[in-house]
Amino acid sequence: MSTSQTDDLPGLRTTADYQFGAGVGAALFPEDEDLDVKRSSSGRPQQVVADSGRLVTYGTDGRFTLGLEGGRRVAVALDAPAGRVVVGDESEPFVRDGKNVFAKFVAAVGPAVRPDDEVAIVHEDGTILGVGRAELSADAMTDFDTGMAVMVREGAEE
C-alpha cells in the first residue's frame, strides 16, 4: 500500500466508526491488510477494495455504501442484531438474487437502524445474504406488514 493510501486509513476508520459504530473502522480497514484505495479524478478516496472484494464506496455525501465484503465485516464487528436486518428462509433466495426485503419478512433488526442507513442483510443462521439501504426505521420494519424495508444493493451468490 502506498503512503498516500496509508494516510487515508485513519480518516476512513473514523468515518466508519461514526457511521456504523465504534470498532467497525478497524474491522473494515485492518492495519495488517493490503487495501486498494481507488481515487476519484480529484484525488479523493472513492472505493476501498480488499483481496476478498469491495469493502465500501465513499460517497460524495461523506457516507459509505457497503460492498458485500464490507457487509460481512460490519456484521462480524457488531453484536447482533446491530447494523443488520435479519430475514428467514422465505426471503433468502430473493435477497441473494438482489431483490428487496419487505417489512413482513423482517425477523429482527438492529434497534438503531434508520432510513438511509447501510445495513447487512443476514439469514437467521447468521449467513450474509446481501447489503443494502434501509428504507424504514427499525421500529417500522418490525411493526409494518407491508412496504419495502431494505433496498438491496448486492446479493450474495451461493
Secondary structure as UniProt FT lines:
FT   HELIX           3..20
FT   TURN            22..23
FT   HELIX           24..28
FT   TURN            31..32
FT   STRAND          36..39
FT   TURN            41..42
FT   STRAND          45..50
FT   TURN            51..52
FT   STRAND          53..58
FT   TURN            60..61
FT   STRAND          64..66
FT   HELIX           68..77
FT   TURN            80..83
FT   STRAND          84..87
FT   TURN            89..91
FT   HELIX           92..96
FT   TURN            97..98
FT   STRAND          101..102
FT   HELIX           103..105
FT   STRAND          106..109
FT   TURN            111..112
FT   TURN            115..116
FT   STRAND          118..123
FT   TURN            124..125
FT   STRAND          128..134
FT   HELIX           138..143
FT   STRAND          148..155
//
